Amino acid sequence: MRKTKEKIIILMLENASLILFAIIFITFGLLTTGFFELKNFENIVKQASYIGIIAVGMTFVLLTAGIDLSVGSNMYLSAVIAGLLIKNYGLPAWLALIVCLAVGFCFGAVNALLIARIKIIPFIATLGTMVAGRGLGLLFTKSRAVPFPDSVIQIGSIRLLGIPLPIIIFFIVVLAAYLLLHRTQLGRQIYAVGNDTESALKAGISTRRILVTTYIICGILAALGGFISVAQLGIVNAGFGKGDEFDAIAAAVLGGASLFGGIGHVFPGTVLGAILIQMVSAGLVFAQIDLYLQPLVAAAIIFLAVFLDSFRNRKLAKLRQRNIRIEEDQT
């Protein structure tokens, strides 16, 4: 009986994000009218798409027990450079997207250099690039807003097979990340490095190469998320991307990724986390909660994500250790 109870607790802890998602969805649905409508849920997923894309990149970094605080500045700088090239040189939207991704690649490569080669801890390294990246963007724009043409805005409104393009791009990114993490040798090595760096080194895994790869992936996806956000907003101002790094971290951790590395899945985990954060924002609007209280709710979500991660890891470790001892005693 006790063993069955512990198995149920382990199952609940492992699926905490799904349970939390269901509770919040049902709660807002019962408290407000129109929240359960399909159109509303589509809008939530569409608005969550850019944070979801960034959170997928963040999941790669978290799996190696790292963190990237610079994704918001990466979004801003890459979108600013793409926008200025469109404005000043008439670049087509597809070429501007490639430039945007290239800037994201370079941003991620700088983080990788600082962390993997110079051995600066991820928190400090990405804090530095966060400040530097936004500073560069402000230098280029002089704090002025950069508008984007209709050719870019259409990306945010166009539909394929009745589904908004941002949602399709989001799920393509999720599918690619899922396959990479669970169907390739690189994915297995990422988990190995996050679980135990020393053991990974002894097994012949180049931890430096893994770190470089994950930070570059995170940089590219941050730039892509920024471009998708611009396609929905149509403009980049000085505050663009500020705070999105915390939403991305919260989305990944709420989805089950551990801040201590080695644990996490982009699907359904990170996807649920990103949609959950946007669902809370939409639910607060539906419930007509004071606009000034919403940042406090966002802060509570981030705190909840960190608390759940810490509690879940401690509890799961204890329960699994106890089960191992029971099985050993029985044999």
Sine and cosine of phi, psi and omega as CSV:
sin_phi,cos_phi,sin_psi,cos_psi,sin_omega,cos_omega
0.00,0.00,-0.71,0.71,0.01,-1.00
-0.91,0.42,-0.64,0.77,-0.01,-1.00
-0.90,0.43,-0.62,0.78,0.03,-1.00
-0.90,0.43,-0.67,0.74,0.02,-1.00
-0.88,0.48,-0.68,0.73,-0.01,-1.00
-0.92,0.40,-0.59,0.81,0.05,-1.00
-0.90,0.43,-0.62,0.78,0.03,-1.00
-0.91,0.41,-0.67,0.74,0.01,-1.00
-0.89,0.45,-0.68,0.73,0.03,-1.00
-0.88,0.48,-0.69,0.72,0.01,-1.00
-0.88,0.47,-0.67,0.75,0.01,-1.00
-0.92,0.40,-0.65,0.76,0.01,-1.00
-0.92,0.40,-0.64,0.77,0.01,-1.00
-0.93,0.38,-0.44,0.90,-0.01,-1.00
-0.92,-0.39,0.49,0.87,-0.04,-1.00
-0.86,0.52,-0.63,0.77,-0.03,-1.00
-0.90,0.43,-0.64,0.77,0.01,-1.00
-0.92,0.39,-0.66,0.75,0.02,-1.00
-0.91,0.42,-0.71,0.70,0.02,-1.00
-0.88,0.48,-0.66,0.75,0.03,-1.00
-0.85,0.52,-0.75,0.66,-0.03,-1.00
-0.89,0.45,-0.66,0.75,-0.01,-1.00
-0.89,0.45,-0.73,0.68,-0.02,-1.00
-0.92,0.39,-0.66,0.75,0.00,-1.00
-0.88,0.47,-0.73,0.68,-0.01,-1.00
-0.92,0.38,-0.65,0.76,-0.02,-1.00
-0.88,0.48,-0.77,0.64,0.02,-1.00
-0.91,0.42,-0.57,0.82,0.02,-1.00
-0.90,0.44,-0.59,0.81,0.00,-1.00
-0.98,0.18,-0.50,0.87,-0.05,-1.00
-0.99,0.12,-0.41,0.91,-0.07,-1.00
-0.81,-0.59,0.37,-0.93,0.05,-1.00
-0.99,-0.11,0.66,-0.75,0.05,-1.00
1.00,0.04,-0.05,1.00,-0.05,-1.00
-0.94,0.33,-0.51,0.86,-0.02,-1.00
-0.99,0.17,-0.06,1.00,-0.05,-1.00
-0.93,0.37,0.60,-0.80,-0.04,-1.00
-0.87,0.50,-0.62,0.79,-0.01,-1.00
-0.88,0.47,-0.64,0.77,0.02,-1.00
-0.91,0.42,-0.69,0.72,0.00,-1.00
-0.91,0.42,-0.60,0.80,0.06,-1.00
-0.89,0.46,-0.67,0.74,0.02,-1.00
-0.90,0.44,-0.63,0.78,0.02,-1.00
-0.88,0.47,-0.73,0.68,-0.01,-1.00
-0.91,0.42,-0.64,0.77,0.01,-1.00
-0.89,0.46,-0.71,0.70,-0.01,-1.00
-0.94,0.33,-0.44,0.90,0.02,-1.00
-0.99,0.13,-0.18,0.98,-0.15,-0.99
-0.87,0.49,-0.67,0.74,-0.08,-1.00
-0.95,0.31,-0.64,0.77,0.07,-1.00
-0.91,0.41,-0.60,0.80,0.03,-1.00
-0.88,0.48,-0.67,0.74,0.01,-1.00
-0.90,0.44,-0.70,0.72,0.02,-1.00
-0.90,0.43,-0.64,0.76,-0.01,-1.00
-0.91,0.41,-0.52,0.85,0.08,-1.00
-0.89,0.46,-0.72,0.69,0.06,-1.00
-0.88,0.47,-0.64,0.77,0.02,-1.00
-0.90,0.44,-0.56,0.83,0.02,-1.00
-0.88,0.48,-0.65,0.76,0.05,-1.00
-0.85,0.53,-0.70,0.71,-0.03,-1.00
-0.93,0.38,-0.69,0.72,0.00,-1.00
-0.89,0.45,-0.54,0.84,0.02,-1.00
-0.89,0.47,-0.43,0.90,0.03,-1.00
-1.00,-0.08,0.22,0.98,-0.04,-1.00
0.92,0.39,0.46,0.89,0.06,-1.00
-0.96,-0.29,-0.16,-0.99,0.06,-1.00
-0.38,-0.92,0.47,-0.88,0.02,-1.00
-0.75,-0.66,0.98,-0.20,0.00,-1.00
-1.00,0.08,-0.04,1.00,-0.13,-0.99
-0.99,-0.11,0.04,1.00,-0.13,-0.99
-0.89,0.45,-0.56,0.83,0.03,-1.00
-0.90,0.43,-0.69,0.73,0.04,-1.00
-0.93,0.37,-0.58,0.82,0.08,-1.00
-0.86,0.51,-0.74,0.68,0.06,-1.00
-0.81,0.58,-0.74,0.67,-0.06,-1.00
-0.90,0.43,-0.78,0.63,-0.06,-1.00
-0.90,0.44,-0.71,0.70,-0.03,-1.00
-0.91,0.41,-0.64,0.77,0.03,-1.00
-0.93,0.36,-0.62,0.78,0.02,-1.00
-0.89,0.46,-0.73,0.68,-0.01,-1.00
-0.89,0.46,-0.70,0.72,0.03,-1.00
-0.89,0.46,-0.69,0.73,-0.01,-1.00
-0.90,0.43,-0.67,0.74,0.00,-1.00
-0.92,0.39,-0.58,0.81,0.04,-1.00
-0.93,0.37,-0.61,0.79,0.08,-1.00
-0.91,0.42,-0.72,0.69,-0.07,-1.00
-0.92,0.38,-0.69,0.72,-0.12,-0.99
-1.00,-0.02,-0.46,0.89,-0.09,-1.00
-0.83,-0.56,0.05,1.00,0.07,-1.00
0.91,0.41,0.53,0.84,0.02,-1.00
-0.87,0.49,0.68,-0.74,0.10,-0.99
-0.93,0.38,0.33,-0.94,-0.09,-1.00
-0.86,0.51,-0.66,0.75,-0.06,-1.00
-0.92,0.40,-0.59,0.80,0.01,-1.00
-0.96,0.28,-0.57,0.82,0.06,-1.00
-0.90,0.44,-0.61,0.79,0.05,-1.00
-0.89,0.45,-0.67,0.74,0.02,-1.00
-0.89,0.46,-0.68,0.73,0.04,-1.00
-0.88,0.48,-0.69,0.72,0.01,-1.00
-0.85,0.53,-0.72,0.69,0.01,-1.00
-0.92,0.39,-0.57,0.82,0.03,-1.00
-0.91,0.42,-0.64,0.76,0.05,-1.00
-0.90,0.44,-0.67,0.75,0.05,-1.00
-0.88,0.48,-0.64,0.77,0.06,-1.00
-0.86,0.50,-0.74,0.67,-0.01,-1.00
-0.89,0.45,-0.64,0.77,0.02,-1.00
-0.88,0.48,-0.73,0.68,0.02,-1.00
-0.90,0.44,-0.60,0.80,0.00,-1.00
-0.91,0.41,-0.61,0.80,0.05,-1.00
-0.90,0.43,-0.70,0.71,0.06,-1.00
-0.86,0.51,-0.69,0.73,-0.01,-1.00
-0.89,0.46,-0.66,0.75,0.02,-1.00
-0.88,0.48,-0.72,0.70,-0.03,-1.00
-0.91,0.42,-0.61,0.79,-0.11,-0.99
-1.00,0.05,-0.75,0.66,-0.10,-0.99
-0.99,0.14,-0.56,0.83,-0.08,-1.00
-0.99,-0.13,-0.79,0.62,-0.08,-1.00
-0.99,0.11,-0.25,0.97,0.09,-1.00
0.94,0.35,0.54,0.84,0.14,-0.99
-0.99,0.16,0.65,-0.76,-0.04,-1.00
-0.90,0.43,0.59,-0.81,-0.12,-0.99
-0.80,0.60,-0.64,0.76,-0.03,-1.00
-0.86,0.51,-0.74,0.67,-0.04,-1.00
-0.95,0.32,-0.69,0.72,-0.04,-1.00
-0.87,0.49,-0.74,0.67,-0.06,-1.00
-0.98,0.22,-0.40,0.92,0.14,-0.99
-0.91,0.42,-0.66,0.76,0.04,-1.00
-0.91,0.42,-0.71,0.70,0.00,-1.00
-0.94,0.34,-0.44,0.90,0.09,-1.00
-0.88,0.48,-0.74,0.67,-0.01,-1.00
-0.93,0.37,-0.70,0.72,-0.03,-1.00
-0.91,0.42,-0.67,0.74,-0.02,-1.00
-0.89,0.46,-0.71,0.70,0.01,-1.00
-0.93,0.37,-0.59,0.81,0.04,-1.00
-0.88,0.48,-0.66,0.75,0.05,-1.00
-0.89,0.46,-0.69,0.72,0.01,-1.00
-0.88,0.48,-0.68,0.73,0.02,-1.00
-0.92,0.38,-0.55,0.84,0.05,-1.00
-0.90,0.43,-0.67,0.74,-0.02,-1.00
-0.93,0.36,-0.57,0.82,-0.11,-0.99
-0.99,-0.17,-0.26,0.97,-0.13,-0.99
0.84,0.54,0.56,0.83,0.01,-1.00
0.93,0.36,0.15,0.99,0.04,-1.00
-1.00,0.10,0.48,-0.88,0.02,-1.00
-0.95,0.30,0.53,-0.85,0.02,-1.00
-0.91,-0.42,0.94,-0.34,0.01,-1.00
-0.99,0.16,0.45,-0.89,0.03,-1.00
-0.91,-0.42,0.54,-0.84,-0.04,-1.00
-0.97,0.25,0.14,-0.99,-0.01,-1.00
-0.87,0.49,-0.51,0.86,-0.02,-1.00
-0.87,0.49,-0.50,0.87,0.05,-1.00
-1.00,0.08,-0.67,0.74,-0.02,-1.00
-0.88,0.48,-0.53,0.85,0.01,-1.00
-0.88,0.47,-0.47,0.88,0.03,-1.00
-0.87,0.49,-0.56,0.83,-0.01,-1.00
-0.98,0.19,-0.29,0.96,-0.07,-1.00
-0.91,-0.42,-0.28,0.96,-0.06,-1.00
-0.93,0.36,0.46,-0.89,0.03,-1.00
-0.85,-0.53,0.61,-0.79,0.13,-0.99
-0.85,-0.52,0.85,-0.53,-0.07,-1.00
0.82,0.57,0.56,0.83,0.04,-1.00
0.99,0.14,0.01,1.00,-0.03,-1.00
-0.94,-0.34,0.74,-0.67,0.03,-1.00
-0.83,0.55,0.67,-0.74,-0.05,-1.00
-0.84,0.54,-0.64,0.77,0.04,-1.00
-0.84,0.54,-0.59,0.81,0.02,-1.00
-0.92,0.38,-0.66,0.75,0.01,-1.00
-0.89,0.45,-0.70,0.71,0.01,-1.00
-0.89,0.46,-0.67,0.75,0.04,-1.00
-0.84,0.54,-0.74,0.67,-0.07,-1.00
-0.97,0.24,-0.41,0.91,0.14,-0.99
-0.91,0.41,-0.68,0.73,0.05,-1.00
-0.88,0.47,-0.70,0.71,0.00,-1.00
-0.88,0.47,-0.70,0.71,0.00,-1.00
-0.88,0.47,-0.72,0.70,0.00,-1.00
-0.88,0.47,-0.68,0.73,0.00,-1.00
-0.91,0.40,-0.66,0.75,0.01,-1.00
-0.87,0.49,-0.73,0.68,-0.01,-1.00
-0.90,0.44,-0.65,0.76,0.00,-1.00
-0.89,0.45,-0.69,0.73,-0.07,-1.00
-0.97,0.25,-0.53,0.85,-0.14,-0.99
-0.93,-0.37,-0.12,0.99,-0.05,-1.00
-0.80,-0.60,0.12,0.99,-0.02,-1.00
-0.78,-0.63,0.33,-0.94,0.05,-1.00
-0.91,0.42,-0.60,0.80,0.02,-1.00
-0.85,0.52,-0.70,0.72,0.01,-1.00
-0.87,0.49,-0.70,0.72,0.02,-1.00
-0.90,0.45,-0.59,0.81,0.01,-1.00
-0.94,0.35,-0.57,0.82,0.05,-1.00
-0.88,0.48,-0.73,0.69,0.04,-1.00
-0.89,0.46,-0.64,0.77,-0.02,-1.00
-0.89,0.45,-0.69,0.72,0.01,-1.00
-0.89,0.45,-0.65,0.76,0.01,-1.00
-0.93,0.37,-0.57,0.82,-0.01,-1.00
-0.95,0.31,-0.70,0.71,-0.03,-1.00
-0.30,-0.95,0.97,-0.22,-0.06,-1.00
-0.88,0.47,-0.67,0.74,-0.04,-1.00
-0.90,0.44,-0.69,0.72,0.02,-1.00
-0.90,0.43,-0.61,0.79,0.02,-1.00
-0.89,0.45,-0.65,0.76,0.04,-1.00
-0.89,0.45,-0.69,0.73,0.01,-1.00
-0.90,0.43,-0.48,0.88,0.01,-1.00
-0.99,0.15,0.01,1.00,0.05,-1.00
1.00,0.01,0.23,0.97,0.01,-1.00
-1.00,0.09,0.74,-0.67,0.05,-1.00
-0.99,0.17,0.99,-0.13,-0.05,-1.00
-0.90,0.44,-0.54,0.84,0.03,-1.00
-0.89,0.45,-0.69,0.73,0.01,-1.00
-0.90,0.44,-0.62,0.78,0.01,-1.00
-0.91,0.43,-0.70,0.71,0.01,-1.00
-0.89,0.45,-0.70,0.72,0.03,-1.00
-0.86,0.51,-0.71,0.71,-0.03,-1.00
-0.88,0.47,-0.72,0.69,-0.07,-1.00
-0.92,0.39,-0.64,0.77,-0.01,-1.00
-0.95,0.31,-0.53,0.85,0.07,-1.00
-0.94,0.35,-0.67,0.75,0.07,-1.00
-0.86,0.51,-0.70,0.71,0.01,-1.00
-0.88,0.47,-0.66,0.75,0.01,-1.00
-0.90,0.44,-0.69,0.72,0.01,-1.00
-0.90,0.43,-0.69,0.72,-0.03,-1.00
-0.94,0.33,-0.50,0.86,0.09,-1.00
-0.90,0.43,-0.68,0.73,0.04,-1.00
-0.90,0.43,-0.67,0.74,0.03,-1.00
-0.90,0.44,-0.68,0.73,0.05,-1.00
-0.87,0.50,-0.64,0.77,0.05,-1.00
-0.89,0.46,-0.65,0.76,-0.01,-1.00
-0.92,0.39,-0.65,0.76,0.03,-1.00
-0.90,0.43,-0.63,0.78,0.04,-1.00
-0.90,0.44,-0.69,0.73,0.04,-1.00
-0.87,0.49,-0.64,0.77,-0.01,-1.00
-0.89,0.46,-0.42,0.91,0.03,-1.00
-1.00,-0.03,-0.50,0.87,-0.02,-1.00
-1.00,-0.04,-0.59,0.80,0.02,-1.00
1.00,0.08,-0.02,1.00,-0.06,-1.00
-0.42,-0.91,0.48,-0.88,0.09,-1.00
-0.87,-0.49,0.88,-0.47,0.06,-1.00
-0.94,-0.34,-0.03,-1.00,-0.10,-0.99
-0.90,0.44,-0.39,0.92,-0.01,-1.00
-1.00,-0.08,0.07,1.00,-0.06,-1.00
-0.87,0.49,0.78,-0.63,0.05,-1.00
1.00,0.09,-0.15,0.99,-0.01,-1.00
-0.91,0.41,0.79,-0.61,0.03,-1.00
1.00,0.06,-0.22,0.98,-0.03,-1.00
-0.92,0.38,-0.42,0.91,0.04,-1.00
-0.89,0.45,-0.59,0.81,0.00,-1.00
-0.96,0.28,-0.59,0.81,0.08,-1.00
-0.90,0.44,-0.63,0.78,0.00,-1.00
-0.92,0.40,-0.68,0.73,0.04,-1.00
-0.90,0.44,-0.72,0.69,0.00,-1.00
-0.87,0.48,-0.66,0.75,0.00,-1.00
-0.88,0.47,-0.71,0.71,-0.01,-1.00
-0.91,0.42,-0.69,0.73,-0.04,-1.00
-0.95,0.31,-0.66,0.76,0.09,-1.00
-0.87,0.49,-0.50,0.87,0.03,-1.00
-0.98,0.17,-0.01,1.00,0.09,-1.00
0.93,-0.38,-0.10,0.99,0.04,-1.00
-0.94,0.33,0.61,-0.79,-0.03,-1.00
-0.99,-0.14,0.64,-0.77,0.08,-1.00
-0.94,0.34,-0.21,0.98,-0.03,-1.00
-0.99,-0.14,0.03,1.00,0.11,-0.99
1.00,0.00,0.38,-0.93,0.14,-0.99
0.99,0.14,-0.15,0.99,-0.04,-1.00
-0.77,-0.63,0.75,-0.67,0.06,-1.00
0.50,-0.86,0.49,-0.87,0.01,-1.00
-0.63,-0.78,0.67,-0.75,0.02,-1.00
-0.96,0.27,-0.48,0.88,0.05,-1.00
-0.71,-0.71,0.77,-0.64,0.01,1.00
-1.00,0.10,-0.10,1.00,-0.16,-0.99
-0.76,0.65,-0.95,0.32,-0.08,-1.00
-0.89,0.46,-0.59,0.81,0.03,-1.00
-0.86,0.50,-0.74,0.67,0.02,-1.00
-0.88,0.47,-0.66,0.75,-0.01,-1.00
-0.88,0.48,-0.70,0.71,0.00,-1.00
-0.91,0.41,-0.70,0.71,0.00,-1.00
-0.92,0.39,-0.59,0.81,0.00,-1.00
-0.87,0.49,-0.71,0.71,0.00,-1.00
-0.89,0.46,-0.70,0.71,0.02,-1.00
-0.93,0.38,-0.57,0.82,0.01,-1.00
-0.89,0.45,-0.65,0.76,0.04,-1.00
-0.89,0.46,-0.70,0.71,0.02,-1.00
-0.87,0.49,-0.72,0.70,0.01,-1.00
-0.91,0.41,-0.65,0.76,0.00,-1.00
-0.89,0.46,-0.62,0.79,0.03,-1.00
-0.91,0.42,-0.60,0.80,0.06,-1.00
-0.92,0.39,-0.72,0.69,0.02,-1.00
-0.87,0.49,-0.62,0.78,-0.03,-1.00
-0.99,0.14,-0.01,1.00,0.03,-1.00
0.86,0.52,0.67,0.74,0.07,-1.00
-0.97,0.23,0.58,-0.82,0.00,-1.00
-0.77,0.64,0.76,-0.65,-0.03,-1.00
-0.84,0.55,-0.56,0.83,-0.07,-1.00
-0.97,0.23,-0.21,0.98,0.05,-1.00
-1.00,0.06,-0.28,0.96,-0.10,-1.00
-0.90,0.44,-0.63,0.77,0.09,-1.00
-0.87,0.49,-0.55,0.84,0.04,-1.00
-0.91,0.41,-0.61,0.79,0.04,-1.00
-0.91,0.41,-0.67,0.74,0.04,-1.00
-0.87,0.50,-0.66,0.75,0.04,-1.00
-0.90,0.43,-0.62,0.78,0.03,-1.00
-0.90,0.43,-0.60,0.80,0.01,-1.00
-0.90,0.43,-0.69,0.72,0.01,-1.00
-0.90,0.45,-0.69,0.73,0.05,-1.00
-0.88,0.48,-0.69,0.73,0.02,-1.00
-0.88,0.48,-0.65,0.76,0.00,-1.00
-0.88,0.47,-0.72,0.70,-0.01,-1.00
-0.92,0.39,-0.66,0.75,0.01,-1.00
-0.89,0.46,-0.72,0.69,0.02,-1.00
-0.87,0.50,-0.67,0.75,0.00,-1.00
-0.88,0.48,-0.75,0.66,-0.02,-1.00
-0.90,0.43,-0.73,0.68,-0.02,-1.00
-0.90,0.44,-0.70,0.71,-0.03,-1.00
-0.88,0.47,-0.72,0.70,-0.03,-1.00
-0.90,0.44,-0.69,0.73,0.00,-1.00
-0.90,0.44,-0.73,0.68,-0.06,-1.00
-0.92,0.40,-0.70,0.72,0.00,-1.00
-0.89,0.45,-0.66,0.75,0.01,-1.00
-0.88,0.47,-0.69,0.72,0.00,-1.00
-0.90,0.44,-0.73,0.69,-0.05,-1.00
-0.91,0.42,-0.67,0.74,-0.01,-1.00
-0.93,0.38,-0.61,0.80,0.03,-1.00
-0.90,0.43,-0.66,0.75,0.02,-1.00
-0.90,0.43,-0.67,0.75,0.01,-1.00
-0.91,0.42,-0.60,0.80,0.02,-1.00
-0.90,0.43,-0.67,0.74,0.01,-1.00
-0.90,0.44,-0.66,0.75,0.00,-1.00
-0.88,0.47,-0.70,0.72,0.00,-1.00
-0.91,0.42,-0.61,0.80,0.02,-1.00
-0.92,0.39,-0.64,0.77,0.01,-1.00
-0.91,0.42,-0.59,0.81,-0.03,-1.00
-0.94,0.33,-0.52,0.86,0.03,-1.00
-0.99,0.11,0.00,0.00,0.00,0.00
